Amino acid sequence: MSFNLIDYNVNILITIRQDLDAIASILYQTFEITPFKRDYDAAFGHIANVLSRYGIIENPRNLRFRFTLCMQEFFDSIPQDQWKIKDPAFIKQSEEFAITKFKDWIIEQIT
């Protein structure tokens, strides 16, 4: 049996993609819960467990802070007088933006 580097790299990329999808799923599920009932510590604890597979050892609170920075980036890109914080579609847009940025940050940490 010979070692095939291409197959190995493809499998790694598939695993990373699956883990990024799992992280996004954790966040989406968290956002489906009424805000004051959300357990961010548990959610980011699960994410920390996934990231530990890649040698990224982070405290869940640090990951939550990192995610908050990603969310802030969304709001910084829009003038404050255009924020629609009572509009569910606007909030959903901010969450999706933050999740995408958070995943980008994770990819930077892995590679």
C-alpha positions as CSV (number, residue, x, y, z in Angstrom):
1,M,0.0,0.0,0.0
2,S,1.5,3.3,-1.0
3,F,0.8,6.7,0.6
4,N,-1.1,9.0,-1.7
5,L,-0.5,12.6,-0.7
6,I,-3.3,13.9,-3.0
7,D,-5.9,11.6,-1.4
8,Y,-4.6,12.6,2.1
9,N,-4.9,16.3,1.3
10,V,-8.4,15.9,-0.1
11,N,-9.5,14.0,3.0
12,I,-8.1,16.8,5.2
13,L,-9.9,19.4,3.2
14,I,-13.2,17.4,3.5
15,T,-12.7,17.2,7.3
16,I,-12.0,20.9,7.6
17,R,-15.1,21.7,5.5
18,Q,-17.2,19.4,7.7
19,D,-15.8,20.9,10.9
20,L,-16.5,24.5,9.6
21,D,-20.0,23.4,8.7
22,A,-20.4,22.0,12.2
23,I,-19.2,25.2,13.7
24,A,-21.7,27.2,11.6
25,S,-24.4,24.9,12.6
26,I,-23.6,25.3,16.3
27,L,-23.8,29.1,15.8
28,Y,-27.0,29.0,13.8
29,Q,-28.7,26.8,16.4
30,T,-27.6,29.1,19.1
31,F,-29.1,32.1,17.3
32,E,-32.4,30.3,16.9
33,I,-32.8,30.4,20.7
34,T,-34.4,33.5,22.4
35,P,-31.5,35.8,23.1
36,F,-31.7,35.8,26.9
37,K,-31.9,32.0,26.9
38,R,-28.8,31.3,24.8
39,D,-25.9,29.4,26.3
40,Y,-23.0,31.0,24.6
41,D,-20.5,29.3,26.9
42,A,-21.8,25.8,25.8
43,A,-21.8,26.8,22.1
44,F,-18.3,28.2,22.1
45,G,-17.2,25.3,24.3
46,H,-18.3,22.9,21.5
47,I,-16.5,25.1,19.0
48,A,-13.3,25.0,21.1
49,N,-13.5,21.2,21.1
50,V,-13.7,21.1,17.3
51,L,-10.8,23.6,17.0
52,S,-8.6,21.6,19.4
53,R,-8.4,18.9,16.7
54,Y,-6.3,21.3,14.8
55,G,-4.0,22.3,17.7
56,I,-6.0,25.5,18.2
57,I,-6.4,25.6,22.0
58,E,-8.7,28.5,22.8
59,N,-10.8,29.4,25.9
60,P,-14.5,29.4,24.9
61,R,-14.8,33.0,26.2
62,N,-11.9,34.1,23.9
63,L,-13.7,32.5,21.0
64,R,-16.9,34.3,21.9
65,F,-15.0,37.6,22.0
66,R,-13.4,36.8,18.6
67,F,-16.9,36.2,17.3
68,T,-18.1,39.4,18.8
69,L,-15.3,41.2,16.9
70,C,-16.6,39.6,13.7
71,M,-20.1,40.8,14.5
72,Q,-18.7,44.3,15.2
73,E,-17.1,44.4,11.8
74,F,-20.6,44.1,10.3
75,F,-21.9,47.0,12.3
76,D,-18.8,49.1,11.6
77,S,-19.4,48.7,7.9
78,I,-22.9,50.4,8.1
79,P,-23.6,53.9,9.3
80,Q,-25.3,53.7,12.7
81,D,-28.4,55.6,11.5
82,Q,-29.0,52.7,9.1
83,W,-28.9,50.0,11.7
84,K,-32.2,48.2,11.9
85,I,-31.8,46.3,15.1
86,K,-35.6,45.5,15.4
87,D,-35.7,44.0,11.9
88,P,-35.2,40.2,12.0
89,A,-33.8,40.2,8.5
90,F,-31.1,42.7,9.4
91,I,-30.2,40.8,12.5
92,K,-30.0,37.6,10.5
93,Q,-27.7,39.3,8.0
94,S,-25.4,40.4,10.8
95,E,-25.3,36.9,12.2
96,E,-24.5,35.4,8.8
97,F,-21.8,38.0,8.2
98,A,-20.2,37.3,11.5
99,I,-20.3,33.5,11.0
100,T,-18.6,33.9,7.6
101,K,-15.9,36.1,9.1
102,F,-15.5,33.8,12.1
103,K,-15.0,30.8,9.7
104,D,-12.5,32.9,7.7
105,W,-10.6,33.5,10.9
106,I,-10.6,29.8,11.8
107,I,-9.2,29.0,8.3
108,E,-6.4,31.5,8.9
109,Q,-5.6,29.8,12.2
110,I,-5.5,26.3,10.6
111,T,-3.4,27.2,7.6
